Structures are given as structure tokens and as C-alpha cells.
Amino acid sequence: DLRTLAADSNDQLQMEQKQRHEDKATLIELLHENQSLKNSLVETQKQCEFFKKTLKYTEVNELKIENKILNEELVRLRKIVESSMKSFKTQNTKHYDKISEIK
């Protein structure tokens, strides 16, 4: 029958159009998801760069603080050594003076 053949052909055409419409909707959905993932990736990369810079800044500041503490300790120790040297010289001078007096 020609009518049956035409009806079957029409049904098949409608099914193909429906499938194309579904495929198109899926494609659009995937494109939106892809764009969303790209945006998310860019944001994550920005955060990584921020954290890298923050880490470097923190490390530099820690080194500066450590350097300052070490310099302060060096000055403190230098004063102790200088004071000890003066005290030693004073004691030696007194000792030599006594020896000189004895002679």
C-alpha cells in the first residue's frame, strides 16, 4: 500500500527529526558545561597564582624576620664578647700592675 508506505516514511522522518532535536539539545548542554568547566579552570588557575605569590611573600617575610632576629642576637653576643674583653683587659692590667709593684 502506498498509504502505509507514506505513513511509515512520515513516522521515520518524524523520529529522525526528534532524534536530531535531542542531539542538538545534548550538544548545547555539553557546550554550556564545557564553558562552565573552562571558567572554573581559569578561576582555579587564578587562585593557584595567588597562593604561589602569597607563599613567596610569606617565605620572604619569614626570612626577613629570621635575619632580623639573627642580627639582633649577633649584636647581643658582640656586646657580651666586647664586655668580656674589656673585663679581661682590666683584670690583666691590674695583674700586671701588681707584678710590676712586686718587682
Contacts in CASP RR format, 6 or more apart in sequence:
PFRMAT RR
TARGET T0000
AUTHOR 0000-0000-0000
METHOD contacts of the structure
MODEL  1
DLRTLAADSNDQLQMEQKQRHEDKATLIELLHENQSLKNSLVETQKQCEF
FKKTLKYTEVNELKIENKILNEELVRLRKIVESSMKSFKTQNTKHYDKIS
EIK
END
